[in-house]
Amino acid sequence: MSSAFYIGNCDLLYMDLSVCLKCDDSFVNKRKKERKKEKKKKKKTRDDRRKILTFVIAEAKKVESLY
């Protein structure tokens, strides 16, 4: 981002955006949605890994029981 400067009772105003990111609801809401998606994606990946590991362990036990 470009240089920032202080104005009025707003903390930061970015020159290239001409609006404070802290005050801009659309930016804040967009960022919240992005974080939520990232969290869901991480959770899904974790769950997938857990399912794969459970399957591998079950298969290993089956093979072990054959011997």
CHARMM-style PDB file with segment names, atoms N, HN, CA, C and O in Angstrom:
ATOM      1  N   MET     1       0.836  -1.176   0.000  1.00  0.00      PROA
ATOM      2  CA  MET     1       0.000   0.000   0.000  1.00  0.00      PROA
ATOM      3  C   MET     1       0.884   1.244   0.000  1.00  0.00      PROA
ATOM      4  O   MET     1       2.053   1.198   0.384  1.00  0.00      PROA
ATOM      5  N   SER     2       0.319   2.315  -0.424  1.00  0.00      PROA
ATOM      6  HN  SER     2      -0.630   2.352  -0.735  1.00  0.00      PROA
ATOM      7  CA  SER     2       1.096   3.549  -0.459  1.00  0.00      PROA
ATOM      8  C   SER     2       1.172   4.160   0.933  1.00  0.00      PROA
ATOM      9  O   SER     2       0.639   3.605   1.894  1.00  0.00      PROA
ATOM     10  N   SER     3       1.821   5.275   1.030  1.00  0.00      PROA
ATOM     11  HN  SER     3       2.254   5.726   0.250  1.00  0.00      PROA
ATOM     12  CA  SER     3       1.998   5.918   2.327  1.00  0.00      PROA
ATOM     13  C   SER     3       0.652   6.311   2.914  1.00  0.00      PROA
ATOM     14  O   SER     3      -0.298   6.611   2.191  1.00  0.00      PROA
ATOM     15  N   ALA     4       0.592   6.304   4.220  1.00  0.00      PROA
ATOM     16  HN  ALA     4       1.364   6.061   4.807  1.00  0.00      PROA
ATOM     17  CA  ALA     4      -0.646   6.618   4.917  1.00  0.00      PROA
ATOM     18  C   ALA     4      -0.470   7.919   5.695  1.00  0.00      PROA
ATOM     19  O   ALA     4       0.648   8.286   6.058  1.00  0.00      PROA
ATOM     20  N   PHE     5      -1.553   8.598   5.944  1.00  0.00      PROA
ATOM     21  HN  PHE     5      -2.461   8.300   5.650  1.00  0.00      PROA
ATOM     22  CA  PHE     5      -1.484   9.804   6.759  1.00  0.00      PROA
ATOM     23  C   PHE     5      -2.720   9.871   7.643  1.00  0.00      PROA
ATOM     24  O   PHE     5      -3.746   9.255   7.353  1.00  0.00      PROA
ATOM     25  N   TYR     6      -2.601  10.634   8.732  1.00  0.00      PROA
ATOM     26  HN  TYR     6      -1.767  11.134   8.967  1.00  0.00      PROA
ATOM     27  CA  TYR     6      -3.692  10.739   9.690  1.00  0.00      PROA
ATOM     28  C   TYR     6      -4.619  11.886   9.306  1.00  0.00      PROA
ATOM     29  O   TYR     6      -4.174  12.916   8.799  1.00  0.00      PROA
ATOM     30  N   ILE     7      -5.895  11.698   9.550  1.00  0.00      PROA
ATOM     31  HN  ILE     7      -6.256  10.862   9.962  1.00  0.00      PROA
ATOM     32  CA  ILE     7      -6.857  12.750   9.224  1.00  0.00      PROA
ATOM     33  C   ILE     7      -8.013  12.696  10.226  1.00  0.00      PROA
ATOM     34  O   ILE     7      -8.559  11.624  10.489  1.00  0.00      PROA
ATOM     35  N   GLY     8      -8.371  13.808  10.763  1.00  0.00      PROA
ATOM     36  HN  GLY     8      -7.928  14.679  10.549  1.00  0.00      PROA
ATOM     37  CA  GLY     8      -9.510  13.903  11.673  1.00  0.00      PROA
ATOM     38  C   GLY     8      -9.468  12.866  12.780  1.00  0.00      PROA
ATOM     39  O   GLY     8      -8.415  12.624  13.369  1.00  0.00      PROA
ATOM     40  N   ASN     9     -10.613  12.249  13.067  1.00  0.00      PROA
ATOM     41  HN  ASN     9     -11.469  12.445  12.588  1.00  0.00      PROA
ATOM     42  CA  ASN     9     -10.663  11.235  14.113  1.00  0.00      PROA
ATOM     43  C   ASN     9     -10.534   9.830  13.541  1.00  0.00      PROA
ATOM     44  O   ASN     9     -10.800   8.843  14.227  1.00  0.00      PROA
ATOM     45  N   CYS    10     -10.127   9.748  12.293  1.00  0.00      PROA
ATOM     46  HN  CYS    10      -9.911  10.549  11.736  1.00  0.00      PROA
ATOM     47  CA  CYS    10      -9.887   8.464  11.657  1.00  0.00      PROA
ATOM     48  C   CYS    10      -8.425   8.103  11.842  1.00  0.00      PROA
ATOM     49  O   CYS    10      -7.564   8.975  11.725  1.00  0.00      PROA
ATOM     50  N   ASP    11      -8.120   6.858  12.123  1.00  0.00      PROA
ATOM     51  HN  ASP    11      -8.819   6.149  12.218  1.00  0.00      PROA
ATOM     52  CA  ASP    11      -6.749   6.457  12.404  1.00  0.00      PROA
ATOM     53  C   ASP    11      -5.846   6.530  11.182  1.00  0.00      PROA
ATOM     54  O   ASP    11      -4.819   7.208  11.200  1.00  0.00      PROA
ATOM     55  N   LEU    12      -6.227   5.841  10.138  1.00  0.00      PROA
ATOM     56  HN  LEU    12      -7.061   5.291  10.123  1.00  0.00      PROA
ATOM     57  CA  LEU    12      -5.363   5.769   8.956  1.00  0.00      PROA
ATOM     58  C   LEU    12      -6.179   5.973   7.692  1.00  0.00      PROA
ATOM     59  O   LEU    12      -7.258   5.402   7.535  1.00  0.00      PROA
ATOM     60  N   LEU    13      -5.669   6.765   6.823  1.00  0.00      PROA
ATOM     61  HN  LEU    13      -4.792   7.228   6.951  1.00  0.00      PROA
ATOM     62  CA  LEU    13      -6.336   6.967   5.544  1.00  0.00      PROA
ATOM     63  C   LEU    13      -5.314   6.677   4.460  1.00  0.00      PROA
ATOM     64  O   LEU    13      -4.279   7.338   4.380  1.00  0.00      PROA
ATOM     65  N   TYR    14      -5.600   5.709   3.643  1.00  0.00      PROA
ATOM     66  HN  TYR    14      -6.441   5.173   3.708  1.00  0.00      PROA
ATOM     67  CA  TYR    14      -4.664   5.347   2.590  1.00  0.00      PROA
ATOM     68  C   TYR    14      -4.930   6.200   1.362  1.00  0.00      PROA
ATOM     69  O   TYR    14      -6.065   6.305   0.898  1.00  0.00      PROA
ATOM     70  N   MET    15      -3.885   6.802   0.847  1.00  0.00      PROA
ATOM     71  HN  MET    15      -2.962   6.716   1.223  1.00  0.00      PROA
ATOM     72  CA  MET    15      -4.041   7.737  -0.268  1.00  0.00      PROA
ATOM     73  C   MET    15      -4.588   7.052  -1.512  1.00  0.00      PROA
ATOM     74  O   MET    15      -5.432   7.610  -2.212  1.00  0.00      PROA
ATOM     75  N   ASP    16      -4.108   5.846  -1.786  1.00  0.00      PROA
ATOM     76  HN  ASP    16      -3.422   5.393  -1.217  1.00  0.00      PROA
ATOM     77  CA  ASP    16      -4.553   5.186  -3.012  1.00  0.00      PROA
ATOM     78  C   ASP    16      -5.986   4.670  -2.919  1.00  0.00      PROA
ATOM     79  O   ASP    16      -6.638   4.481  -3.945  1.00  0.00      PROA
ATOM     80  N   LEU    17      -6.475   4.443  -1.728  1.00  0.00      PROA
ATOM     81  HN  LEU    17      -5.945   4.596  -0.894  1.00  0.00      PROA
ATOM     82  CA  LEU    17      -7.841   3.952  -1.563  1.00  0.00      PROA
ATOM     83  C   LEU    17      -8.808   5.078  -1.243  1.00  0.00      PROA
ATOM     84  O   LEU    17     -10.017   4.936  -1.428  1.00  0.00      PROA
ATOM     85  N   SER    18      -8.282   6.193  -0.763  1.00  0.00      PROA
ATOM     86  HN  SER    18      -7.300   6.309  -0.613  1.00  0.00      PROA
ATOM     87  CA  SER    18      -9.043   7.385  -0.383  1.00  0.00      PROA
ATOM     88  C   SER    18     -10.126   7.086   0.660  1.00  0.00      PROA
ATOM     89  O   SER    18     -11.087   7.842   0.796  1.00  0.00      PROA
ATOM     90  N   VAL    19      -9.969   6.000   1.383  1.00  0.00      PROA
ATOM     91  HN  VAL    19      -9.188   5.385   1.273  1.00  0.00      PROA
ATOM     92  CA  VAL    19     -10.887   5.701   2.483  1.00  0.00      PROA
ATOM     93  C   VAL    19     -10.135   4.874   3.518  1.00  0.00      PROA
ATOM     94  O   VAL    19      -9.270   4.067   3.178  1.00  0.00      PROA
ATOM     95  N   CYS    20     -10.469   5.080   4.747  1.00  0.00      PROA
ATOM     96  HN  CYS    20     -11.172   5.735   5.023  1.00  0.00      PROA
ATOM     97  CA  CYS    20      -9.800   4.349   5.829  1.00  0.00      PROA
ATOM     98  C   CYS    20     -10.260   2.895   5.813  1.00  0.00      PROA
ATOM     99  O   CYS    20     -11.459   2.614   5.805  1.00  0.00      PROA
ATOM    100  N   LEU    21      -9.308   1.984   5.809  1.00  0.00      PROA
ATOM    101  HN  LEU    21      -8.334   2.212   5.815  1.00  0.00      PROA
ATOM    102  CA  LEU    21      -9.658   0.569   5.772  1.00  0.00      PROA
ATOM    103  C   LEU    21     -10.358   0.144   7.060  1.00  0.00      PROA
ATOM    104  O   LEU    21     -11.190  -0.762   7.048  1.00  0.00      PROA
ATOM    105  N   LYS    22     -10.022   0.795   8.163  1.00  0.00      PROA
ATOM    106  HN  LYS    22      -9.346   1.531   8.172  1.00  0.00      PROA
ATOM    107  CA  LYS    22     -10.653   0.463   9.429  1.00  0.00      PROA
ATOM    108  C   LYS    22     -12.131   0.820   9.416  1.00  0.00      PROA
ATOM    109  O   LYS    22     -12.956   0.110   9.991  1.00  0.00      PROA
ATOM    110  N   CYS    23     -12.458   1.925   8.758  1.00  0.00      PROA
ATOM    111  HN  CYS    23     -11.787   2.502   8.291  1.00  0.00      PROA
ATOM    112  CA  CYS    23     -13.836   2.425   8.764  1.00  0.00      PROA
ATOM    113  C   CYS    23     -14.683   1.850   7.632  1.00  0.00      PROA
ATOM    114  O   CYS    23     -15.911   1.884   7.701  1.00  0.00      PROA
ATOM    115  N   ASP    24     -14.060   1.341   6.627  1.00  0.00      PROA
ATOM    116  HN  ASP    24     -13.062   1.313   6.570  1.00  0.00      PROA
ATOM    117  CA  ASP    24     -14.779   0.863   5.455  1.00  0.00      PROA
ATOM    118  C   ASP    24     -15.375  -0.513   5.734  1.00  0.00      PROA
ATOM    119  O   ASP    24     -14.657  -1.513   5.764  1.00  0.00      PROA
ATOM    120  N   ASP    25     -16.683  -0.559   5.938  1.00  0.00      PROA
ATOM    121  HN  ASP    25     -17.266   0.253   5.914  1.00  0.00      PROA
ATOM    122  CA  ASP    25     -17.368  -1.805   6.287  1.00  0.00      PROA
ATOM    123  C   ASP    25     -17.220  -2.872   5.212  1.00  0.00      PROA
ATOM    124  O   ASP    25     -17.057  -4.052   5.524  1.00  0.00      PROA
ATOM    125  N   SER    26     -17.274  -2.470   3.969  1.00  0.00      PROA
ATOM    126  HN  SER    26     -17.407  -1.512   3.716  1.00  0.00      PROA
ATOM    127  CA  SER    26     -17.209  -3.469   2.904  1.00  0.00      PROA
ATOM    128  C   SER    26     -15.863  -4.190   2.941  1.00  0.00      PROA
ATOM    129  O   SER    26     -15.800  -5.400   2.724  1.00  0.00      PROA
ATOM    130  N   PHE    27     -14.790  -3.454   3.213  1.00  0.00      PROA
ATOM    131  HN  PHE    27     -14.841  -2.470   3.389  1.00  0.00      PROA
ATOM    132  CA  PHE    27     -13.470  -4.076   3.293  1.00  0.00      PROA
ATOM    133  C   PHE    27     -13.401  -5.011   4.497  1.00  0.00      PROA
ATOM    134  O   PHE    27     -12.905  -6.134   4.394  1.00  0.00      PROA
ATOM    135  N   VAL    28     -13.899  -4.542   5.635  1.00  0.00      PROA
ATOM    136  HN  VAL    28     -14.302  -3.630   5.718  1.00  0.00      PROA
ATOM    137  CA  VAL    28     -13.868  -5.338   6.864  1.00  0.00      PROA
ATOM    138  C   VAL    28     -14.673  -6.621   6.679  1.00  0.00      PROA
ATOM    139  O   VAL    28     -14.214  -7.707   7.033  1.00  0.00      PROA
ATOM    140  N   ASN    29     -15.884  -6.487   6.118  1.00  0.00      PROA
ATOM    141  HN  ASN    29     -16.257  -5.605   5.830  1.00  0.00      PROA
ATOM    142  CA  ASN    29     -16.735  -7.661   5.913  1.00  0.00      PROA
ATOM    143  C   ASN    29     -16.114  -8.636   4.923  1.00  0.00      PROA
ATOM    144  O   ASN    29     -16.189  -9.851   5.103  1.00  0.00      PROA
ATOM    145  N   LYS    30     -15.501  -8.095   3.882  1.00  0.00      PROA
ATOM    146  HN  LYS    30     -15.440  -7.108   3.735  1.00  0.00      PROA
ATOM    147  CA  LYS    30     -14.852  -8.944   2.885  1.00  0.00      PROA
ATOM    148  C   LYS    30     -13.727  -9.740   3.536  1.00  0.00      PROA
ATOM    149  O   LYS    30     -13.578 -10.936   3.285  1.00  0.00      PROA
ATOM    150  N   ARG    31     -12.945  -9.078   4.367  1.00  0.00      PROA
ATOM    151  HN  ARG    31     -13.067  -8.107   4.571  1.00  0.00      PROA
ATOM    152  CA  ARG    31     -11.824  -9.729   5.052  1.00  0.00      PROA
ATOM    153  C   ARG    31     -12.333 -10.808   6.018  1.00  0.00      PROA
ATOM    154  O   ARG    31     -11.733 -11.878   6.127  1.00  0.00      PROA
ATOM    155  N   LYS    32     -13.433 -10.525   6.716  1.00  0.00      PROA
ATOM    156  HN  LYS    32     -13.920  -9.656   6.629  1.00  0.00      PROA
ATOM    157  CA  LYS    32     -14.019 -11.511   7.629  1.00  0.00      PROA
ATOM    158  C   LYS    32     -14.435 -12.765   6.867  1.00  0.00      PROA
ATOM    159  O   LYS    32     -14.189 -13.885   7.314  1.00  0.00      PROA
ATOM    160  N   LYS    33     -15.072 -12.562   5.705  1.00  0.00      PROA
ATOM    161  HN  LYS    33     -15.272 -11.651   5.342  1.00  0.00      PROA
ATOM    162  CA  LYS    33     -15.508 -13.695   4.885  1.00  0.00      PROA
ATOM    163  C   LYS    33     -14.317 -14.508   4.409  1.00  0.00      PROA
ATOM    164  O   LYS    33     -14.358 -15.738   4.401  1.00  0.00      PROA
ATOM    165  N   GLU    34     -13.244 -13.809   4.008  1.00  0.00      PROA
ATOM    166  HN  GLU    34     -13.211 -12.810   4.015  1.00  0.00      PROA
ATOM    167  CA  GLU    34     -12.039 -14.502   3.555  1.00  0.00      PROA
ATOM    168  C   GLU    34     -11.457 -15.356   4.672  1.00  0.00      PROA
ATOM    169  O   GLU    34     -11.078 -16.506   4.449  1.00  0.00      PROA
ATOM    170  N   ARG    35     -11.387 -14.792   5.875  1.00  0.00      PROA
ATOM    171  HN  ARG    35     -11.695 -13.858   6.056  1.00  0.00      PROA
ATOM    172  CA  ARG    35     -10.853 -15.535   7.019  1.00  0.00      PROA
ATOM    173  C   ARG    35     -11.702 -16.765   7.326  1.00  0.00      PROA
ATOM    174  O   ARG    35     -11.184 -17.839   7.630  1.00  0.00      PROA
ATOM    175  N   LYS    36     -13.028 -16.579   7.236  1.00  0.00      PROA
ATOM    176  HN  LYS    36     -13.449 -15.706   6.989  1.00  0.00      PROA
ATOM    177  CA  LYS    36     -13.941 -17.688   7.496  1.00  0.00      PROA
ATOM    178  C   LYS    36     -13.718 -18.818   6.489  1.00  0.00      PROA
ATOM    179  O   LYS    36     -13.699 -19.992   6.857  1.00  0.00      PROA
ATOM    180  N   LYS    37     -13.547 -18.447   5.205  1.00  0.00      PROA
ATOM    181  HN  LYS    37     -13.563 -17.492   4.906  1.00  0.00      PROA
ATOM    182  CA  LYS    37     -13.288 -19.445   4.161  1.00  0.00      PROA
ATOM    183  C   LYS    37     -11.978 -20.168   4.414  1.00  0.00      PROA
ATOM    184  O   LYS    37     -11.887 -21.386   4.260  1.00  0.00      PROA
ATOM    185  N   GLU    38     -10.951 -19.397   4.808  1.00  0.00      PROA
ATOM    186  HN  GLU    38     -11.024 -18.408   4.933  1.00  0.00      PROA
ATOM    187  CA  GLU    38      -9.641 -19.991   5.081  1.00  0.00      PROA
ATOM    188  C   GLU    38      -9.746 -20.998   6.224  1.00  0.00      PROA
ATOM    189  O   GLU    38      -9.157 -22.078   6.175  1.00  0.00      PROA
ATOM    190  N   LYS    39     -10.516 -20.622   7.266  1.00  0.00      PROA
ATOM    191  HN  LYS    39     -10.995 -19.745   7.306  1.00  0.00      PROA
ATOM    192  CA  LYS    39     -10.687 -21.504   8.416  1.00  0.00      PROA
ATOM    193  C   LYS    39     -11.378 -22.803   8.005  1.00  0.00      PROA
ATOM    194  O   LYS    39     -10.960 -23.891   8.400  1.00  0.00      PROA
ATOM    195  N   LYS    40     -12.453 -22.675   7.199  1.00  0.00      PROA
ATOM    196  HN  LYS    40     -12.792 -21.791   6.878  1.00  0.00      PROA
ATOM    197  CA  LYS    40     -13.181 -23.860   6.734  1.00  0.00      PROA
ATOM    198  C   LYS    40     -12.278 -24.761   5.913  1.00  0.00      PROA
ATOM    199  O   LYS    40     -12.311 -25.984   6.053  1.00  0.00      PROA
ATOM    200  N   LYS    41     -11.473 -24.151   5.057  1.00  0.00      PROA
ATOM    201  HN  LYS    41     -11.447 -23.157   4.944  1.00  0.00      PROA
ATOM    202  CA  LYS    41     -10.572 -24.914   4.196  1.00  0.00      PROA
ATOM    203  C   LYS    41      -9.555 -25.686   5.039  1.00  0.00      PROA
ATOM    204  O   LYS    41      -9.279 -26.855   4.769  1.00  0.00      PROA
ATOM    205  N   LYS    42      -9.000 -25.028   6.063  1.00  0.00      PROA
ATOM    206  HN  LYS    42      -9.225 -24.079   6.283  1.00  0.00      PROA
ATOM    207  CA  LYS    42      -8.037 -25.691   6.946  1.00  0.00      PROA
ATOM    208  C   LYS    42      -8.701 -26.858   7.671  1.00  0.00      PROA
ATOM    209  O   LYS    42      -8.126 -27.941   7.783  1.00  0.00      PROA
ATOM    210  N   LYS    43      -9.928 -26.622   8.165  1.00  0.00      PROA
ATOM    211  HN  LYS    43     -10.395 -25.742   8.074  1.00  0.00      PROA
ATOM    212  CA  LYS    43     -10.642 -27.671   8.899  1.00  0.00      PROA
ATOM    213  C   LYS    43     -10.922 -28.857   7.984  1.00  0.00      PROA
ATOM    214  O   LYS    43     -10.760 -30.008   8.390  1.00  0.00      PROA
ATOM    215  N   LYS    44     -11.339 -28.583   6.752  1.00  0.00      PROA
ATOM    216  HN  LYS    44     -11.470 -27.648   6.422  1.00  0.00      PROA
ATOM    217  CA  LYS    44     -11.635 -29.643   5.799  1.00  0.00      PROA
ATOM    218  C   LYS    44     -10.374 -30.455   5.512  1.00  0.00      PROA
ATOM    219  O   LYS    44     -10.425 -31.684   5.464  1.00  0.00      PROA
ATOM    220  N   THR    45      -9.261 -29.785   5.323  1.00  0.00      PROA
ATOM    221  HN  THR    45      -9.219 -28.787   5.362  1.00  0.00      PROA
ATOM    222  CA  THR    45      -7.993 -30.467   5.058  1.00  0.00      PROA
ATOM    223  C   THR    45      -7.629 -31.358   6.235  1.00  0.00      PROA
ATOM    224  O   THR    45      -7.197 -32.496   6.053  1.00  0.00      PROA
ATOM    225  N   ARG    46      -7.807 -30.832   7.451  1.00  0.00      PROA
ATOM    226  HN  ARG    46      -8.158 -29.907   7.599  1.00  0.00      PROA
ATOM    227  CA  ARG    46      -7.511 -31.610   8.654  1.00  0.00      PROA
ATOM    228  C   ARG    46      -8.394 -32.853   8.725  1.00  0.00      PROA
ATOM    229  O   ARG    46      -7.914 -33.952   9.004  1.00  0.00      PROA
ATOM    230  N   ASP    47      -9.697 -32.667   8.468  1.00  0.00      PROA
ATOM    231  HN  ASP    47     -10.087 -31.774   8.241  1.00  0.00      PROA
ATOM    232  CA  ASP    47     -10.639 -33.789   8.501  1.00  0.00      PROA
ATOM    233  C   ASP    47     -10.283 -34.829   7.444  1.00  0.00      PROA
ATOM    234  O   ASP    47     -10.344 -36.031   7.705  1.00  0.00      PROA
ATOM    235  N   ASP    48      -9.910 -34.366   6.247  1.00  0.00      PROA
ATOM    236  HN  ASP    48      -9.861 -33.390   6.035  1.00  0.00      PROA
ATOM    237  CA  ASP    48      -9.520 -35.279   5.174  1.00  0.00      PROA
ATOM    238  C   ASP    48      -8.305 -36.102   5.587  1.00  0.00      PROA
ATOM    239  O   ASP    48      -8.266 -37.315   5.378  1.00  0.00      PROA
ATOM    240  N   ARG    49      -7.323 -35.438   6.169  1.00  0.00      PROA
ATOM    241  HN  ARG    49      -7.354 -34.453   6.338  1.00  0.00      PROA
ATOM    242  CA  ARG    49      -6.114 -36.151   6.615  1.00  0.00      PROA
ATOM    243  C   ARG    49      -6.463 -37.199   7.667  1.00  0.00      PROA
ATOM    244  O   ARG    49      -5.943 -38.315   7.655  1.00  0.00      PROA
ATOM    245  N   ARG    50      -7.354 -36.815   8.574  1.00  0.00      PROA
ATOM    246  HN  ARG    50      -7.777 -35.909   8.584  1.00  0.00      PROA
ATOM    247  CA  ARG    50      -7.761 -37.731   9.643  1.00  0.00      PROA
ATOM    248  C   ARG    50      -8.461 -38.960   9.057  1.00  0.00      PROA
ATOM    249  O   ARG    50      -8.213 -40.085   9.492  1.00  0.00      PROA
ATOM    250  N   LYS    51      -9.337 -38.742   8.067  1.00  0.00      PROA
ATOM    251  HN  LYS    51      -9.538 -37.829   7.713  1.00  0.00      PROA
ATOM    252  CA  LYS    51     -10.047 -39.856   7.429  1.00  0.00      PROA
ATOM    253  C   LYS    51      -9.074 -40.791   6.724  1.00  0.00      PROA
ATOM    254  O   LYS    51      -9.189 -42.013   6.822  1.00  0.00      PROA
ATOM    255  N   ILE    52      -8.114 -40.206   6.011  1.00  0.00      PROA
ATOM    256  HN  ILE    52      -8.020 -39.213   5.931  1.00  0.00      PROA
ATOM    257  CA  ILE    52      -7.122 -41.011   5.291  1.00  0.00      PROA
ATOM    258  C   ILE    52      -6.301 -41.822   6.275  1.00  0.00      PROA
ATOM    259  O   ILE    52      -6.059 -43.009   6.053  1.00  0.00      PROA
ATOM    260  N   LEU    53      -5.874 -41.200   7.352  1.00  0.00      PROA
ATOM    261  HN  LEU    53      -6.071 -40.236   7.532  1.00  0.00      PROA
ATOM    262  CA  LEU    53      -5.060 -41.889   8.355  1.00  0.00      PROA
ATOM    263  C   LEU    53      -5.855 -43.032   8.991  1.00  0.00      PROA
ATOM    264  O   LEU    53      -5.322 -44.122   9.197  1.00  0.00      PROA
ATOM    265  N   THR    54      -7.123 -42.783   9.299  1.00  0.00      PROA
ATOM    266  HN  THR    54      -7.556 -41.897   9.132  1.00  0.00      PROA
ATOM    267  CA  THR    54      -7.974 -43.826   9.877  1.00  0.00      PROA
ATOM    268  C   THR    54      -8.097 -45.002   8.912  1.00  0.00      PROA
ATOM    269  O   THR    54      -8.015 -46.160   9.323  1.00  0.00      PROA
ATOM    270  N   PHE    55      -8.294 -44.703   7.633  1.00  0.00      PROA
ATOM    271  HN  PHE    55      -8.361 -43.763   7.300  1.00  0.00      PROA
ATOM    272  CA  PHE    55      -8.415 -45.743   6.615  1.00  0.00      PROA
ATOM    273  C   PHE    55      -7.120 -46.556   6.521  1.00  0.00      PROA
ATOM    274  O   PHE    55      -7.162 -47.785   6.466  1.00  0.00      PROA
ATOM    275  N   VAL    56      -5.981 -45.878   6.502  1.00  0.00      PROA
ATOM    276  HN  VAL    56      -5.947 -44.880   6.547  1.00  0.00      PROA
ATOM    277  CA  VAL    56      -4.685 -46.558   6.400  1.00  0.00      PROA
ATOM    278  C   VAL    56      -4.465 -47.468   7.601  1.00  0.00      PROA
ATOM    279  O   VAL    56      -4.000 -48.598   7.450  1.00  0.00      PROA
ATOM    280  N   ILE    57      -4.794 -46.987   8.774  1.00  0.00      PROA
ATOM    281  HN  ILE    57      -5.171 -46.069   8.896  1.00  0.00      PROA
ATOM    282  CA  ILE    57      -4.627 -47.808   9.983  1.00  0.00      PROA
ATOM    283  C   ILE    57      -5.529 -49.029   9.926  1.00  0.00      PROA
ATOM    284  O   ILE    57      -5.108 -50.130  10.279  1.00  0.00      PROA
ATOM    285  N   ALA    58      -6.779 -48.840   9.480  1.00  0.00      PROA
ATOM    286  HN  ALA    58      -7.121 -47.945   9.194  1.00  0.00      PROA
ATOM    287  CA  ALA    58      -7.722 -49.958   9.371  1.00  0.00      PROA
ATOM    288  C   ALA    58      -7.201 -50.993   8.379  1.00  0.00      PROA
ATOM    289  O   ALA    58      -7.265 -52.194   8.642  1.00  0.00      PROA
ATOM    290  N   GLU    59      -6.686 -50.534   7.243  1.00  0.00      PROA
ATOM    291  HN  GLU    59      -6.634 -49.558   7.030  1.00  0.00      PROA
ATOM    292  CA  GLU    59      -6.140 -51.452   6.239  1.00  0.00      PROA
ATOM    293  C   GLU    59      -4.921 -52.193   6.783  1.00  0.00      PROA
ATOM    294  O   GLU    59      -4.750 -53.386   6.531  1.00  0.00      PROA
ATOM    295  N   ALA    60      -4.088 -51.491   7.521  1.00  0.00      PROA
ATOM    296  HN  ALA    60      -4.227 -50.522   7.726  1.00  0.00      PROA
ATOM    297  CA  ALA    60      -2.892 -52.112   8.100  1.00  0.00      PROA
ATOM    298  C   ALA    60      -3.295 -53.201   9.094  1.00  0.00      PROA
ATOM    299  O   ALA    60      -2.658 -54.252   9.152  1.00  0.00      PROA
ATOM    300  N   LYS    61      -4.341 -52.958   9.868  1.00  0.00      PROA
ATOM    301  HN  LYS    61      -4.859 -52.103   9.820  1.00  0.00      PROA
ATOM    302  CA  LYS    61      -4.810 -53.961  10.824  1.00  0.00      PROA
ATOM    303  C   LYS    61      -5.358 -55.185  10.104  1.00  0.00      PROA
ATOM    304  O   LYS    61      -5.159 -56.314  10.551  1.00  0.00      PROA
ATOM    305  N   LYS    62      -6.058 -54.958   8.973  1.00  0.00      PROA
ATOM    306  HN  LYS    62      -6.220 -54.041   8.609  1.00  0.00      PROA
ATOM    307  CA  LYS    62      -6.578 -56.080   8.187  1.00  0.00      PROA
ATOM    308  C   LYS    62      -5.426 -56.942   7.663  1.00  0.00      PROA
ATOM    309  O   LYS    62      -5.456 -58.169   7.750  1.00  0.00      PROA
ATOM    310  N   VAL    63      -4.420 -56.273   7.122  1.00  0.00      PROA
ATOM    311  HN  VAL    63      -4.395 -55.276   7.051  1.00  0.00      PROA
ATOM    312  CA  VAL    63      -3.261 -56.995   6.581  1.00  0.00      PROA
ATOM    313  C   VAL    63      -2.542 -57.738   7.699  1.00  0.00      PROA
ATOM    314  O   VAL    63      -2.102 -58.874   7.523  1.00  0.00      PROA
ATOM    315  N   GLU    64      -2.429 -57.088   8.844  1.00  0.00      PROA
ATOM    316  HN  GLU    64      -2.786 -56.165   8.987  1.00  0.00      PROA
ATOM    317  CA  GLU    64      -1.752 -57.694   9.993  1.00  0.00      PROA
ATOM    318  C   GLU    64      -2.492 -58.954  10.450  1.00  0.00      PROA
ATOM    319  O   GLU    64      -1.871 -59.951  10.819  1.00  0.00      PROA
ATOM    320  N   SER    65      -3.819 -58.896  10.422  1.00  0.00      PROA
ATOM    321  HN  SER    65      -4.324 -58.086  10.123  1.00  0.00      PROA
ATOM    322  CA  SER    65      -4.608 -60.038  10.898  1.00  0.00      PROA
ATOM    323  C   SER    65      -4.515 -61.236   9.949  1.00  0.00      PROA
ATOM    324  O   SER    65      -4.812 -62.361  10.349  1.00  0.00      PROA
ATOM    325  N   LEU    66      -4.108 -61.008   8.708  1.00  0.00      PROA
ATOM    326  HN  LEU    66      -3.866 -60.094   8.383  1.00  0.00      PROA
ATOM    327  CA  LEU    66      -3.959 -62.100   7.757  1.00  0.00      PROA
ATOM    328  C   LEU    66      -2.754 -62.978   8.087  1.00  0.00      PROA
ATOM    329  O   LEU    66      -2.736 -64.167   7.766  1.00  0.00      PROA
ATOM    330  N   TYR    67      -1.758 -62.390   8.723  1.00  0.00      PROA
ATOM    331  HN  TYR    67      -1.772 -61.425   8.983  1.00  0.00      PROA
ATOM    332  CA  TYR    67      -0.528 -63.144   9.018  1.00  0.00      PROA
ATOM    333  C   TYR    67      -0.588 -63.870  10.318  1.00  0.00      PROA
ATOM    334  OT1 TYR    67       0.372 -64.542  10.694  1.00  0.00      PROA
TER     335      TYR     67
END
